[in-house]
């Protein structure tokens, strides 16, 4: 080789320059750029981690405990999130590399500048992420309200423009158009210059591509067939499926003016036995479910608030799922955030797909909320599996994701001879967070108040305006509509599995909801006035015993459900229960005796519970100021402080509800007050008529006191009925 030829060759890279070139090449590839972007977003999330609080309350003691007890766990959670960021960045980088490679192939050349390639990859990755982020803001605006809408100004306007202008379908179309233009636009210039010619690939290569595509198609179809629902030939029934919606008011199912809100559920009630006056004993989720599934009252099973000790939960007694499990039933429960109670107490379920609740879970959720850029990926069904705390996040309550979980579990348990299953939807519980399009279905876009997308979980807040109240009711109806569609899919799945005629379906709620009716405030469990918080829908569709559709107007209770279902499947429970089987009423027989419903309030979370005047309650500390303590041995389980157990029980309001009257027992330091309301003419219980009807007051007060003394160890001192000794019932 001549010197001239040798001089034309590229100069060799010296060892001193080789590594910088390699590092530069490495940094200019798509996956590395994606990982670096993921790392930057992770750092951004860590720096935005705010104060620890629950329901709008936070204490320095809680933060110190979080650091002392869960400091290592917080670091571990962040390491998991870092791995997730890096994985998402890597996936985004691979996608950007593929798009850019296709673009370069069509152009016929690749950019020489490493800096330009890095910038291009960063632009594509950021564009894909921002698209998914904006799309998620449209679908789940509640998850992002504290970052945008609640900040006011430009950020508020930006979120409003997104949710008011775009739909997920429109955004998908725009993104597809943008990607198409990005890839194909360079081809237009090349075609105009005449510098591009297309040659068909060889026949052998086409055959190879076709074979590969065919094999992939066959594999996907086989997988879909193998994992898809099949007719449950082995299922003989009778099965039981309880479908419940948290805070679902009875009027949304029973009144025709709400037919447009829940059309599918309205049709379902018409073909079932529907109980128009069904009441829960305690309008809080944990005690209410024990009442439903045990047939026992709160003062018997011992669960009288949302924070029972572990010992109290272990002593709750026999439940219907445990009874049917011993009788050969496959038992299961599926729920999202409000169903965490099923993971906190053993009830006899073989399978539990529910969220978790503890101080540790609150910390994990707070950590996740700080990383807003992960929300588009974690708010999905797959995301909930990668980050389980997402399932316990109230702002991420999507009933359609729940319906898919329920249908998967139905497919699983339907393979058995018979099953008992609970599906508990949290959609209608505050903060009334419905996904797209339901949060817009009944609301006005002209509303720009603080509750535009959801009713935030704040315990201390000012009174709402009339416009706020109207908007919150519309948000609530949107959650009911979302649950209606989702439950429709579950009912359809029973037909797909071929077990609809073998399955008794119950539709109910753990309690209702006050929605700022006059003097009632919002929520449930704080007081006993009115009808909407303690009255629930109770609908039983029984194709097994061929029960005819009918409306039952007799007063029935939550404790009646367990003995009713046990009787309908032919497996009566032998243990003594407070409830009575409703099967005779379902068959059209008249009610026996003078049926009445008994009720009590739950735990007051704040010093000023809504709807409870200061002169109508005994005082004890707020939930996060000493009333509730952390059980550090059980991952920060929140339990009632032992020293407040007696006062919490003694301070409870109790009530008896008969056909016409409601009498409320109100214990005060000065003495006991009895409030009497004529519910037929005053359903919101705004006028106390005890002085006008002393005989009715005395008769009902005596009957109510007799029920209250049913608590083991209780005693009556004058008009007071006091709880038993501390150790009698945890």
C-alpha positions in Angstrom: 0.0 0.0 0.0 1.4 3.3 -1.0 1.8 6.3 1.2 -0.8 8.1 -0.7 -3.4 5.4 -0.2 -2.4 5.2 3.4 -2.9 8.9 3.9 -6.5 8.7 2.6 -7.5 6.4 5.4 -9.2 7.7 8.5 -6.6 8.5 11.2 -6.6 5.9 13.9 -8.2 6.8 17.2 -5.7 6.9 19.9 -6.4 5.1 23.2 -6.8 8.5 24.9 -9.7 9.4 22.5 -11.3 6.0 22.2 -13.2 6.0 25.5 -14.6 9.4 25.2 -16.0 8.5 21.8 -17.5 5.3 23.2 -19.1 7.2 26.1 -20.5 9.8 23.7 -21.9 7.0 21.5 -23.4 5.3 24.5 -25.0 8.5 25.8 -26.5 9.3 22.4 -28.5 6.1 22.2 -32.2 6.1 22.9 -32.4 3.8 25.9 -29.7 5.7 27.8 -31.5 9.0 27.1 -34.7 7.5 28.4 -33.0 6.2 31.6 -31.5 9.7 32.2 -34.9 11.3 31.8 -36.4 8.8 34.2 -33.7 9.6 36.7 -34.4 13.3 36.4 -38.1 12.8 37.0 -37.4 10.6 40.0 -35.3 13.4 41.5 -38.1 15.8 40.8 -40.6 13.6 42.6 -38.3 13.1 45.7 -37.9 16.9 46.1 -41.6 17.4 45.9 -42.5 15.0 48.7 -44.8 17.1 51.0 -45.9 16.7 54.6 -47.5 13.5 55.8 -51.2 13.9 56.5 -54.5 11.9 56.5 -57.9 13.4 55.6 -56.3 16.9 55.7 -54.8 16.5 59.2 -51.2 16.0 60.1 -49.2 16.1 63.4 -45.5 16.5 64.1 -45.8 13.3 66.2 -47.0 11.4 63.2 -44.1 12.6 61.1 -41.6 11.7 63.8 -43.1 8.2 64.0 -43.0 7.9 60.3 -39.2 8.7 60.3 -38.4 6.6 63.3 -40.5 3.5 62.5 -40.7 3.6 58.7 -37.6 5.5 57.7 -36.0 2.4 56.1 -39.2 1.4 54.5 -39.6 4.9 52.9 -36.1 4.5 51.4 -37.0 1.1 50.2 -40.2 2.5 48.5 -38.1 5.1 46.8 -35.7 2.5 45.5 -38.6 0.6 44.0 -39.9 3.8 42.4 -36.4 4.5 41.0 -36.4 1.1 39.4 -39.8 1.8 38.0 -38.6 5.2 36.6 -35.6 3.6 35.0 -37.7 0.8 33.5 -40.1 3.2 32.0 -37.3 5.4 30.7 -35.7 2.3 29.1 -39.0 1.4 27.5 -39.5 4.9 26.2 -36.0 5.0 24.9 -36.5 1.8 23.0 -39.7 3.1 21.5 -38.0 6.4 20.5 -35.1 4.4 19.0 -37.5 2.4 16.9 -39.4 5.5 15.6 -36.2 7.4 14.9 -34.7 4.3 13.1 -37.8 4.0 10.9 -37.6 7.7 10.1 -33.9 7.5 9.2 -34.5 4.4 7.1 -37.1 6.3 5.1 -34.9 9.4 4.8 -32.0 7.2 3.7 -29.5 8.7 6.2 -28.8 9.1 9.9 -27.9 12.4 11.7 -24.1 12.5 12.3 -24.3 14.8 15.3 -24.5 12.9 18.6 -25.9 16.0 20.2 -28.7 16.1 17.6 -29.5 12.4 18.1 -29.6 12.9 21.9 -31.9 15.9 21.5 -34.2 14.0 19.1 -34.5 11.0 21.4 -35.2 13.3 24.3 -37.8 15.1 22.3 -39.6 11.9 21.3 -39.5 10.4 24.8 -40.7 13.6 26.4 -43.5 13.9 23.8 -44.7 10.4 24.4 -44.6 10.9 28.2 -46.4 14.2 28.0 -49.1 12.7 25.9 -49.7 9.9 28.4 -49.5 12.4 31.2 -52.1 14.8 29.6 -54.3 11.8 28.7 -54.3 10.6 32.3 -55.2 14.1 33.5 -58.3 13.9 31.3 -59.2 10.4 32.5 -58.4 10.9 36.2 -58.3 14.6 36.9 -58.6 14.0 40.6 -55.1 12.5 40.8 -53.6 15.7 39.5 -55.9 18.4 41.0 -53.5 19.2 43.9 -50.7 19.8 41.4 -52.7 21.9 38.9 -56.2 23.0 39.7 -55.7 23.6 43.4 -52.7 25.8 42.7 -54.8 28.4 40.8 -53.7 30.7 38.0 -52.2 29.2 34.9 -52.0 25.7 36.2 -55.7 25.7 37.1 -56.6 27.0 33.6 -54.3 24.4 32.0 -56.1 21.5 33.6 -59.5 23.0 32.9 -58.6 23.4 29.2 -57.4 19.8 29.0 -60.5 18.3 30.7 -63.0 20.6 28.9 -61.5 20.4 25.4 -60.1 16.9 24.9 -61.4 13.4 25.2 -59.1 10.3 25.4 -60.2 9.3 21.9 -59.3 12.7 20.4 -56.0 12.7 22.2 -55.2 9.2 20.8 -56.0 10.4 17.3 -53.8 13.5 17.6 -50.9 11.4 19.0 -51.2 8.9 16.2 -51.2 11.8 13.7 -48.2 13.3 15.3 -46.2 10.1 15.2 -47.2 9.5 11.6 -46.0 12.9 10.6 -42.8 12.5 12.5 -42.0 9.3 10.7 -43.3 10.0 7.2 -42.8 13.7 6.8 -39.1 13.4 5.7 -40.3 11.0 3.0 -42.3 13.8 1.4 -39.2 15.9 0.8 -37.3 12.9 -0.5 -40.0 12.0 -2.9 -40.1 15.6 -4.3 -36.4 15.5 -4.9 -36.7 12.2 -6.6 -34.0 10.7 -4.5 -35.9 7.8 -3.1 -36.9 4.6 -4.8 -38.6 1.6 -3.4 -37.6 -1.9 -4.2 -39.7 -4.8 -3.0 -37.9 -7.2 -0.6 -37.0 -10.7 -1.9 -39.6 -13.3 -1.9 -37.7 -15.4 0.7 -37.7 -12.4 3.1 -41.5 -11.8 2.6 -42.2 -15.5 3.3 -40.1 -15.3 6.5 -42.0 -12.2 7.7 -45.3 -13.8 6.9 -44.4 -17.0 8.7 -43.3 -15.0 11.8 -46.4 -12.9 11.8 -48.6 -15.9 11.4 -46.9 -17.7 14.3 -47.3 -14.6 16.5 -51.0 -14.3 15.6 -51.7 -18.0 16.4 -49.9 -17.6 19.7 -51.9 -14.5 20.7 -55.2 -16.1 19.7 -54.3 -19.3 21.6 -53.4 -17.3 24.6 -56.7 -15.3 24.4 -58.7 -18.5 24.1 -56.8 -20.2 27.0 -57.2 -17.3 29.4 -60.6 -16.1 28.3 -63.8 -16.9 30.2 -65.3 -20.3 29.6 -68.7 -21.7 30.4 -68.5 -23.1 33.9 -69.7 -26.6 33.3 -68.6 -27.9 36.7 -70.5 -25.3 38.6 -73.8 -26.7 40.0 -74.8 -23.8 42.4 -76.5 -22.4 44.1 -73.9 -19.5 44.1 -74.1 -16.2 45.9 -72.7 -12.9 44.6 -73.1 -9.8 46.8 -72.5 -6.6 44.9 -72.2 -3.5 47.1 -71.4 0.1 46.3 -70.0 2.2 49.1 -72.3 5.1 50.2 -74.9 4.2 47.5 -78.2 5.9 48.5 -81.4 4.0 48.2 -83.2 6.8 46.3 -80.8 6.4 43.4 -82.1 2.9 42.8 -85.7 3.3 43.9 -86.9 6.7 42.5 -87.7 6.9 38.8 -86.2 10.4 38.6 -82.7 8.8 39.0 -83.3 6.3 36.2 -80.9 8.2 33.9 -78.2 8.0 36.6 -78.3 4.2 37.0 -80.4 2.7 34.2 -78.9 -0.8 34.4 -79.4 -1.1 38.2 -83.0 0.2 37.9 -83.8 -2.6 35.4 -82.1 -5.1 37.8 -84.3 -4.0 40.7 -87.5 -4.4 38.7 -86.9 -8.2 38.3 -85.9 -8.7 42.0 -87.2 -8.6 45.5 -86.4 -5.1 46.6 -86.7 -3.9 50.2 -87.7 -0.2 50.2 -87.0 0.3 53.9 -83.7 -1.5 54.7 -81.5 0.1 57.4 -78.0 -0.4 58.6 -77.2 -0.4 62.3 -74.0 1.6 62.1 -73.3 3.7 59.0 -69.6 3.0 58.7 -68.0 0.5 56.5 -66.2 -1.8 58.9 -69.0 -2.4 61.4 -71.6 -2.5 58.6 -70.0 -5.4 56.8 -69.7 -7.4 60.0 -73.4 -6.8 60.5 -74.2 -8.0 57.0 -72.0 -11.1 57.1 -72.5 -12.2 60.7 -76.1 -11.4 61.4 -74.9 -9.9 64.7 -75.1 -6.4 66.0 -72.1 -4.2 66.8 -72.4 -4.5 70.5 -72.3 -8.3 70.0 -69.5 -8.8 67.6 -67.5 -6.0 69.1 -66.6 -4.0 66.0 -68.2 -0.5 66.7 -65.9 1.8 64.8 -63.2 1.9 62.1 -60.2 1.3 64.4 -60.8 -1.9 66.3 -57.8 -3.7 67.9 -56.5 -6.9 66.5 -57.8 -8.8 69.4 -61.3 -7.4 68.9 -61.1 -8.5 65.2 -60.1 -12.0 66.1 -63.1 -12.4 68.4 -65.7 -11.2 66.0 -67.2 -14.7 65.7 -68.9 -16.7 63.0 -69.5 -15.2 59.6 -71.5 -16.3 56.6 -68.4 -16.8 54.3 -66.8 -18.9 57.0 -70.0 -20.9 57.5 -70.3 -21.6 53.7 -66.6 -22.3 53.4 -67.0 -25.1 55.9 -70.0 -26.3 53.8 -67.9 -26.7 50.7 -68.2 -23.3 49.1 -65.3 -21.4 47.4 -65.3 -18.0 49.0 -63.8 -14.7 47.7 -63.9 -11.0 48.1 -62.7 -8.3 45.7 -62.7 -4.6 46.4 -60.7 -1.4 45.8 -59.8 1.3 48.4 -62.8 1.2 50.8 -62.7 -2.6 51.1 -59.4 -2.6 53.0 -61.5 -3.8 56.0 -61.6 -7.3 54.5 -57.9 -7.5 54.9 -58.0 -6.4 58.5 -60.2 -9.1 59.9 -60.5 -12.9 59.2 -64.0 -13.6 57.8 -63.4 -16.9 56.1 -62.6 -15.9 52.5 -60.4 -18.3 50.4 -59.4 -15.4 48.1 -59.0 -11.7 49.0 -58.1 -9.1 46.4 -58.4 -5.9 48.5 -56.4 -2.8 49.3 -54.5 -2.3 52.6 -54.9 0.3 55.3 -52.4 1.3 58.0 -50.1 4.2 58.8 -47.5 2.5 56.7 -49.9 2.4 53.7 -50.7 6.1 54.2 -46.9 6.8 54.0 -46.6 4.7 50.8 -49.5 6.5 49.2 -48.1 9.9 50.1 -44.8 8.9 48.6 -46.6 7.8 45.4 -48.6 11.0 45.2 -45.3 13.0 45.2 -44.3 11.3 42.0 -47.0 12.7 39.7 -45.1 11.6 36.6 -45.7 8.0 37.5 -49.5 8.4 37.8 -50.2 7.8 34.1 -48.6 4.4 34.4 -49.7 3.4 37.9 -53.4 4.4 37.7 -54.0 1.5 35.3 -54.9 -2.1 36.3 -51.3 -3.2 35.6 -50.0 -0.2 37.5 -52.0 -1.3 40.6 -50.2 -4.6 40.5 -46.8 -2.9 40.3 -47.7 -0.5 43.0 -50.4 -1.9 45.3 -50.9 1.3 47.3 -52.5 2.8 44.2 -55.5 0.5 44.8 -56.0 2.2 48.2 -55.9 5.7 46.8 -59.4 7.3 47.0 -58.7 9.5 43.9 -58.0 6.4 41.9 -61.3 4.6 42.3 -62.2 3.4 38.8 -65.1 0.9 38.9 -64.2 -0.4 35.4 -60.9 -1.6 36.7 -62.7 -3.1 39.6 -65.2 -4.8 37.2 -62.3 -6.5 35.4 -60.9 -7.8 38.7 -64.3 -9.0 39.7 -64.8 -10.8 36.4 -61.4 -12.5 36.7 -62.3 -13.7 40.1 -65.7 -14.9 39.0 -64.1 -16.9 36.2 -61.8 -18.4 38.8 -64.3 -19.4 41.5 -67.0 -20.5 38.9 -64.8 -23.5 38.2 -65.9 -24.9 41.6 -69.2 -26.5 42.3 -70.5 -23.5 44.1 -69.1 -20.2 45.4 -69.9 -17.2 47.7 -68.4 -13.9 46.6 -68.4 -10.3 47.6 -67.7 -7.5 45.1 -67.4 -4.1 46.9 -67.1 -1.0 44.7 -65.8 2.2 46.4 -66.8 4.6 43.6 -69.6 6.5 45.4 -67.7 7.1 48.6 -66.3 10.5 49.0 -64.2 12.1 47.4 -66.7 11.1 44.6 -63.9 10.5 42.1 -65.4 9.3 38.9 -63.1 8.7 35.8 -63.8 10.1 32.4 -66.5 10.7 31.2 -68.5 10.3 34.3 -67.2 13.3 36.3 -68.6 15.5 33.4 -71.8 13.6 32.8 -74.0 15.7 35.1 -71.8 18.6 36.1 -71.5 22.1 34.6 -68.3 23.2 33.1 -69.0 26.7 34.3 -68.3 25.7 37.8 -64.8 26.7 38.9 -65.1 26.2 42.7 -62.8 24.0 44.9 -64.7 20.8 44.2 -64.6 20.8 40.4 -63.3 17.3 40.0 -63.9 15.7 43.4 -64.8 16.4 47.0 -61.4 16.4 48.7 -60.8 14.4 51.8 -60.5 17.2 54.3 -61.8 17.0 57.9 -61.5 20.7 58.7 -63.0 23.0 56.0 -65.4 25.9 55.7 -69.0 25.5 54.8 -69.8 25.0 51.1 -71.9 27.4 49.0 -75.2 26.5 47.3 -73.3 26.1 44.1 -70.8 23.8 45.7 -73.5 21.6 47.1 -75.2 21.3 43.7 -71.9 20.4 42.0 -71.0 17.8 44.7 -74.4 16.1 44.2 -73.7 16.0 40.5 -70.3 14.5 41.1 -71.9 11.9 43.3 -74.4 11.0 40.5 -71.4 10.6 38.2 -69.9 8.0 40.4 -73.2 6.1 40.6 -73.4 6.2 36.8 -69.8 4.8 36.6 -70.7 2.0 39.1 -73.9 1.3 37.1 -71.9 0.6 33.9 -69.3 -1.4 35.7 -71.8 -3.6 37.5 -73.6 -4.2 34.3 -70.4 -5.8 32.9 -70.3 -8.1 36.0 -73.9 -9.1 35.5 -73.2 -9.8 31.8 -70.2 -11.9 32.8 -72.4 -14.2 34.8 -74.3 -15.0 31.5 -71.0 -15.5 29.7 -70.0 -18.1 32.3 -73.4 -19.7 32.0 -74.1 -19.4 35.7 -76.6 -16.6 35.8 -79.5 -18.9 36.6 -77.5 -20.6 39.3 -76.4 -17.4 41.1 -78.3 -15.4 43.8 -77.3 -11.8 43.3 -77.6 -9.2 46.1 -77.2 -5.5 45.4 -76.8 -3.3 48.4 -74.6 -0.7 50.2 -72.7 -0.6 53.5 -74.5 2.7 54.2 -76.0 5.7 52.4 -74.8 9.3 52.3 -75.9 12.7 53.5 -75.5 15.2 50.7 -76.2 18.5 52.5 -79.9 18.0 53.0 -81.2 20.7 55.5 -79.2 20.4 58.8 -77.7 17.0 57.9 -74.3 18.0 56.5 -72.3 15.6 54.4 -71.1 12.0 55.0 -72.3 9.2 57.2 -72.1 7.8 60.7 -71.8 11.1 62.6 -75.5 11.4 63.5 -78.8 9.6 63.2 -81.1 12.3 61.9 -82.6 11.9 58.5 -83.0 8.8 56.4 -80.4 8.9 53.6 -77.3 7.8 55.6 -78.8 4.8 57.4 -81.2 3.6 54.7 -79.7 1.5 52.0 -80.8 -0.3 48.9 -81.3 -4.0 49.4 -82.2 -6.0 46.2 -82.1 -9.8 46.0 -82.4 -11.5 42.7 -83.0 -15.2 43.3 -83.3 -17.4 40.1 -82.4 -20.5 42.1 -85.7 -20.5 44.1 -87.5 -18.7 41.4 -88.6 -15.9 43.7 -91.0 -13.5 42.0 -90.2 -9.8 41.7 -91.9 -7.7 44.4 -91.5 -4.6 46.5 -91.3 -5.2 50.2 -92.2 -2.2 52.4 -91.6 -3.8 55.8 -88.6 -2.5 57.9 -85.6 -4.8 57.5 -82.1 -4.6 58.8 -78.5 -5.3 57.8 -78.3 -8.2 60.2 -81.1 -10.0 58.3 -79.0 -10.6 55.2 -76.8 -13.5 56.6 -79.7 -15.7 57.8 -81.6 -14.9 54.6 -78.8 -16.0 52.2 -78.0 -19.1 54.4 -81.7 -20.1 54.1 -81.8 -19.4 50.3 -78.9 -21.8 49.7 -80.2 -24.4 52.1 -77.3 -24.0 54.6 -79.0 -22.3 57.7 -76.6 -21.0 60.3 -77.0 -22.6 63.7 -75.6 -19.9 65.9 -77.9 -17.3 67.5 -78.3 -14.2 65.4 -80.0 -10.9 65.9 -81.3 -11.0 62.3 -84.2 -12.9 60.8 -84.5 -14.5 57.4 -86.3 -12.4 54.9 -87.3 -15.4 52.8 -91.0 -15.3 53.9 -91.2 -11.6 53.0 -89.6 -12.4 49.6 -92.4 -15.0 49.1 -95.1 -12.4 49.8 -95.9 -13.4 53.4 -96.8 -10.6 55.8 -94.2 -9.4 58.4 -94.3 -11.0 61.8 -94.4 -8.7 64.8 -93.6 -5.0 65.1 -90.4 -4.7 63.1 -88.1 -1.9 64.1 -84.6 -0.8 63.2 -81.9 0.0 65.8 -79.0 2.3 65.1 -75.9 3.9 66.6 -73.4 6.5 65.5 -69.7 5.8 64.7 -66.6 7.4 65.9 -66.3 11.2 65.6 -63.1 12.1 63.7 -63.0 15.8 64.4 -64.1 18.1 67.2 -66.9 19.5 65.0 -68.5 16.6 63.0 -70.9 17.8 60.4 -74.6 17.8 61.4 -73.8 17.4 65.1 -74.3 20.6 67.2 -71.7 21.2 69.9 -74.4 20.9 72.6 -75.5 17.5 71.3 -72.3 15.5 71.9 -69.7 14.4 74.5 -66.2 15.5 73.6 -63.1 13.4 73.1 -59.9 14.0 71.1 -59.8 14.1 67.3 -58.7 10.9 65.5 -55.1 12.1 64.9 -54.6 13.9 68.2 -54.5 10.9 70.6 -57.8 9.1 70.0 -56.1 6.7 67.6 -52.7 5.1 68.2 -50.3 3.2 66.0 -49.7 -0.5 66.6 -46.1 -0.6 65.7 -46.0 -4.4 65.9 -48.4 -4.6 63.0 -46.9 -2.2 60.4 -48.5 0.9 61.9 -52.1 -0.5 62.2 -54.3 2.3 63.4 -56.4 1.3 66.5 -58.4 3.1 69.0 -56.5 4.2 72.1 -57.6 1.9 75.0 -58.2 4.7 77.4 -60.8 6.2 75.2 -62.8 3.0 74.5 -65.4 3.6 77.2 -66.0 7.3 76.4 -66.3 6.5 72.7 -69.0 3.9 73.3 -70.8 5.9 76.0 -70.9 9.0 73.8 -72.7 7.2 70.9 -76.1 8.4 69.9 -78.6 5.5 69.5 -81.9 5.4 67.7 -85.0 3.2 67.1 -86.8 3.6 63.8 -90.4 2.3 63.6 -93.0 2.7 60.9 -93.7 6.4 61.8 -91.3 7.4 64.5 -87.6 7.8 65.1 -86.4 8.3 68.6 -82.7 9.3 69.2 -80.9 8.8 72.5 -78.4 11.6 73.0 -76.1 11.2 76.1 -74.7 14.4 77.5 -72.7 15.4 80.6 -75.9 17.2 81.9 -78.1 14.1 81.3 -79.7 12.1 78.5 -81.9 13.8 75.9 -84.5 12.0 73.8 -85.3 13.5 70.4 -88.5 12.3 68.7 -89.2 12.8 65.0 -92.3 12.0 62.9 -90.4 10.7 59.9 -93.5 10.5 57.7 -93.9 14.3 57.6 -90.3 15.2 58.6 -87.9 12.8 56.9 -84.9 15.0 57.5 -85.7 15.0 61.3 -85.6 18.8 61.7 -88.4 19.2 64.3 -88.2 17.5 67.7 -91.7 16.6 68.8 -90.9 14.7 72.0 -92.7 17.2 74.2 -95.9 16.8 72.0 -95.9 13.0 72.3 -94.6 12.0 75.7 -96.2 8.6 75.7 -94.6 7.6 72.4 -91.3 9.0 73.7 -91.4 7.0 76.9 -92.5 3.8 75.1 -89.7 4.0 72.4 -87.1 5.1 75.0 -87.8 2.0 77.1 -87.6 -0.3 74.0 -84.4 1.4 72.9 -82.8 1.0 76.3 -83.6 -2.7 76.3 -81.8 -3.1 73.0 -78.8 -1.1 74.3 -78.5 -3.3 77.4 -77.9 -6.2 75.0 -74.2 -5.3 75.1 -72.3 -7.7 77.4 -71.5 -6.1 80.7 -73.5 -2.9 80.1 -75.5 -1.3 82.9 -78.3 1.3 83.2 -77.9 4.2 85.5 -81.0 6.4 85.3 -81.5 7.1 81.6 -77.8 6.4 80.8 -76.9 3.0 79.4 -73.1 2.6 80.1 -70.7 0.2 78.5 -69.3 -2.7 80.4 -65.8 -3.0 82.0 -62.8 -2.3 79.8 -61.8 -5.9 79.6 -65.2 -7.3 78.9 -65.2 -6.6 75.2 -62.1 -5.3 73.4 
